[in-house]
Protein backbone atom coordinates (compact mmCIF):
# COMPACT_ATOMS: atom_id res chain seq x y z
CA UNK A 1 0.00 0.00 0.00
CA UNK A 2 1.11 3.57 -0.64
CA UNK A 3 0.21 6.71 1.32
CA UNK A 4 0.84 10.24 0.02
CA UNK A 5 1.62 13.21 2.27
CA UNK A 6 1.86 16.78 0.98
CA UNK A 7 5.15 18.43 1.87
CA UNK A 8 7.57 21.23 1.16
CA UNK A 9 10.60 19.68 2.83
CA UNK A 10 10.14 15.90 2.69
CA UNK A 11 9.58 15.68 6.47
CA UNK A 12 6.64 17.81 7.57
CA UNK A 13 3.09 18.05 6.30
CA UNK A 14 2.40 21.30 4.43
CA UNK A 15 -0.35 23.58 5.67
CA UNK A 16 -1.94 24.07 2.23
CA UNK A 17 -2.56 21.26 -0.25
CA UNK A 18 -2.72 23.46 -3.35
CA UNK A 19 0.55 25.26 -2.61
CA UNK A 20 2.65 22.25 -1.60
CA UNK A 21 5.27 21.40 -4.24
CA UNK A 22 5.72 17.71 -3.41
CA UNK A 23 4.10 14.47 -2.42
CA UNK A 24 6.07 12.30 -0.02
CA UNK A 25 5.03 8.74 -0.81
CA UNK A 26 5.32 6.05 1.85
CA UNK A 27 5.27 2.42 0.75
CA UNK A 28 3.98 0.09 3.44
CA UNK A 29 4.34 -3.70 3.44
CA UNK A 30 3.18 -5.95 6.26
CA UNK A 31 2.55 -2.94 8.49
CA UNK A 32 6.05 -1.51 8.05
CA UNK A 33 7.26 1.52 6.09
CA UNK A 34 9.69 0.02 3.56
CA UNK A 35 10.31 3.00 1.25
CA UNK A 36 9.84 6.76 0.85
CA UNK A 37 9.76 8.65 -2.43
CA UNK A 38 9.44 12.37 -3.16
CA UNK A 39 7.29 13.21 -6.20
CA UNK A 40 6.64 16.58 -7.80
CA UNK A 41 3.12 17.91 -7.33
CA UNK A 42 1.29 20.21 -9.68
CA UNK A 43 -0.21 23.14 -7.80
CA UNK A 44 -0.76 26.87 -7.51
CA UNK A 45 2.72 27.75 -8.77
CA UNK A 46 1.85 26.18 -12.16
CA UNK A 47 -1.76 27.37 -12.17
CA UNK A 48 -0.71 30.99 -11.50
CA UNK A 49 0.71 31.08 -15.03
CA UNK A 50 -2.64 30.04 -16.52
CA UNK A 51 -5.78 32.07 -17.11
CA UNK A 52 -7.81 32.51 -13.92
CA UNK A 53 -11.37 31.25 -14.07
CA UNK A 54 -13.89 33.18 -12.00
CA UNK A 55 -16.53 30.45 -12.37
CA UNK A 56 -15.97 29.00 -8.88
CA UNK A 57 -16.37 32.41 -7.22
CA UNK A 58 -20.10 32.22 -7.89
CA UNK A 59 -20.52 28.53 -7.08
CA UNK A 60 -22.79 28.11 -4.04
CA UNK A 61 -20.58 25.25 -2.81
CA UNK A 62 -17.65 27.66 -2.43
CA UNK A 63 -14.05 27.77 -3.60
CA UNK A 64 -12.67 24.84 -5.57
CA UNK A 65 -15.75 23.75 -7.45
CA UNK A 66 -16.71 23.92 -11.12
CA UNK A 67 -15.23 22.49 -14.32
CA UNK A 68 -12.07 24.61 -14.20
CA UNK A 69 -11.30 23.57 -10.61
CA UNK A 70 -12.15 19.94 -11.41
CA UNK A 71 -9.57 19.94 -14.20
CA UNK A 72 -6.92 21.32 -11.82
CA UNK A 73 -7.72 18.65 -9.24
CA UNK A 74 -7.37 15.91 -11.85
CA UNK A 75 -3.91 17.23 -12.73
CA UNK A 76 -2.92 17.32 -9.04
CA UNK A 77 -4.10 13.74 -8.50
CA UNK A 78 -2.43 12.16 -11.56
CA UNK A 79 0.88 11.46 -9.85
CA UNK A 80 -0.66 9.69 -6.84
CA UNK A 81 -3.15 7.38 -8.54
CA UNK A 82 -1.28 4.44 -7.01
CA UNK A 83 -1.91 5.70 -3.46
CA UNK A 84 -4.64 4.55 -1.10
CA UNK A 85 -4.75 7.75 0.95
CA UNK A 86 -3.42 11.30 1.19
CA UNK A 87 -2.64 13.16 4.39
CA UNK A 88 -2.81 16.97 4.48
CA UNK A 89 -3.03 19.75 7.08
CA UNK A 90 -5.18 22.05 4.96
CA UNK A 91 -7.26 21.57 1.84
CA UNK A 92 -10.30 22.96 0.07
CA UNK A 93 -13.55 21.02 0.06
CA UNK A 94 -13.43 20.69 -3.74
CA UNK A 95 -9.99 19.03 -3.64
CA UNK A 96 -11.11 16.78 -0.78
CA UNK A 97 -14.11 15.55 -2.78
CA UNK A 98 -11.95 15.13 -5.91
CA UNK A 99 -9.66 12.81 -3.94
CA UNK A 100 -12.62 10.75 -2.80
CA UNK A 101 -13.90 10.51 -6.39
CA UNK A 102 -10.45 9.27 -7.45
CA UNK A 103 -10.64 6.56 -4.73
CA UNK A 104 -7.88 8.17 -2.69
CA UNK A 105 -8.91 8.59 0.96
CA UNK A 106 -8.11 12.14 2.14
CA UNK A 107 -7.24 12.85 5.76
CA UNK A 108 -6.95 16.37 7.17
CA UNK A 109 -4.76 16.29 10.27
CA UNK A 110 -3.17 18.60 12.79
CA UNK A 111 -0.06 16.42 13.00
CA UNK A 112 3.03 18.06 11.51
CA UNK A 113 5.42 15.10 11.18
CA UNK A 114 4.76 13.11 7.99
CA UNK A 115 5.99 9.76 9.27
CA UNK A 116 4.08 10.14 12.55
CA UNK A 117 0.87 10.80 10.59
CA UNK A 118 1.43 7.78 8.34
CA UNK A 119 1.98 5.57 11.38
CA UNK A 120 -1.25 6.91 12.91
CA UNK A 121 -3.05 6.10 9.64
CA UNK A 122 -1.61 2.58 9.67
CA UNK A 123 -2.70 2.14 13.29
CA UNK A 124 -6.22 3.38 12.59
CA UNK A 125 -5.86 6.37 14.94
CA UNK A 126 -5.50 9.21 12.42
CA UNK A 127 -8.43 11.58 12.87
CA UNK A 128 -9.90 13.19 9.74
CA UNK A 129 -10.47 16.84 10.68
CA UNK A 130 -12.96 17.81 7.96
CA UNK A 131 -13.83 20.86 10.07
CA UNK A 132 -10.48 22.25 8.84
CA UNK A 133 -11.56 22.21 5.15
CA UNK A 134 -11.89 25.59 3.47
C-alpha positions in Angstrom: 0.0 0.0 0.0 1.1 3.6 -0.6 0.2 6.7 1.3 0.8 10.2 0.0 1.6 13.2 2.3 1.9 16.8 1.0 5.2 18.4 1.9 7.6 21.2 1.2 10.6 19.7 2.8 10.1 15.9 2.7 9.6 15.7 6.5 6.6 17.8 7.6 3.1 18.1 6.3 2.4 21.3 4.4 -0.3 23.6 5.7 -1.9 24.1 2.2 -2.6 21.3 -0.2 -2.7 23.5 -3.4 0.5 25.3 -2.6 2.6 22.2 -1.6 5.3 21.4 -4.2 5.7 17.7 -3.4 4.1 14.5 -2.4 6.1 12.3 0.0 5.0 8.7 -0.8 5.3 6.0 1.9 5.3 2.4 0.7 4.0 0.1 3.4 4.3 -3.7 3.4 3.2 -5.9 6.3 2.5 -2.9 8.5 6.0 -1.5 8.0 7.3 1.5 6.1 9.7 0.0 3.6 10.3 3.0 1.3 9.8 6.8 0.8 9.8 8.6 -2.4 9.4 12.4 -3.2 7.3 13.2 -6.2 6.6 16.6 -7.8 3.1 17.9 -7.3 1.3 20.2 -9.7 -0.2 23.1 -7.8 -0.8 26.9 -7.5 2.7 27.8 -8.8 1.8 26.2 -12.2 -1.8 27.4 -12.2 -0.7 31.0 -11.5 0.7 31.1 -15.0 -2.6 30.0 -16.5 -5.8 32.1 -17.1 -7.8 32.5 -13.9 -11.4 31.3 -14.1 -13.9 33.2 -12.0 -16.5 30.5 -12.4 -16.0 29.0 -8.9 -16.4 32.4 -7.2 -20.1 32.2 -7.9 -20.5 28.5 -7.1 -22.8 28.1 -4.0 -20.6 25.3 -2.8 -17.7 27.7 -2.4 -14.1 27.8 -3.6 -12.7 24.8 -5.6 -15.7 23.7 -7.5 -16.7 23.9 -11.1 -15.2 22.5 -14.3 -12.1 24.6 -14.2 -11.3 23.6 -10.6 -12.2 19.9 -11.4 -9.6 19.9 -14.2 -6.9 21.3 -11.8 -7.7 18.6 -9.2 -7.4 15.9 -11.9 -3.9 17.2 -12.7 -2.9 17.3 -9.0 -4.1 13.7 -8.5 -2.4 12.2 -11.6 0.9 11.5 -9.9 -0.7 9.7 -6.8 -3.2 7.4 -8.5 -1.3 4.4 -7.0 -1.9 5.7 -3.5 -4.6 4.6 -1.1 -4.7 7.7 1.0 -3.4 11.3 1.2 -2.6 13.2 4.4 -2.8 17.0 4.5 -3.0 19.8 7.1 -5.2 22.1 5.0 -7.3 21.6 1.8 -10.3 23.0 0.1 -13.6 21.0 0.1 -13.4 20.7 -3.7 -10.0 19.0 -3.6 -11.1 16.8 -0.8 -14.1 15.6 -2.8 -12.0 15.1 -5.9 -9.7 12.8 -3.9 -12.6 10.8 -2.8 -13.9 10.5 -6.4 -10.4 9.3 -7.5 -10.6 6.6 -4.7 -7.9 8.2 -2.7 -8.9 8.6 1.0 -8.1 12.1 2.1 -7.2 12.9 5.8 -6.9 16.4 7.2 -4.8 16.3 10.3 -3.2 18.6 12.8 -0.1 16.4 13.0 3.0 18.1 11.5 5.4 15.1 11.2 4.8 13.1 8.0 6.0 9.8 9.3 4.1 10.1 12.6 0.9 10.8 10.6 1.4 7.8 8.3 2.0 5.6 11.4 -1.3 6.9 12.9 -3.1 6.1 9.6 -1.6 2.6 9.7 -2.7 2.1 13.3 -6.2 3.4 12.6 -5.9 6.4 14.9 -5.5 9.2 12.4 -8.4 11.6 12.9 -9.9 13.2 9.7 -10.5 16.8 10.7 -13.0 17.8 8.0 -13.8 20.9 10.1 -10.5 22.3 8.8 -11.6 22.2 5.2 -11.9 25.6 3.5 
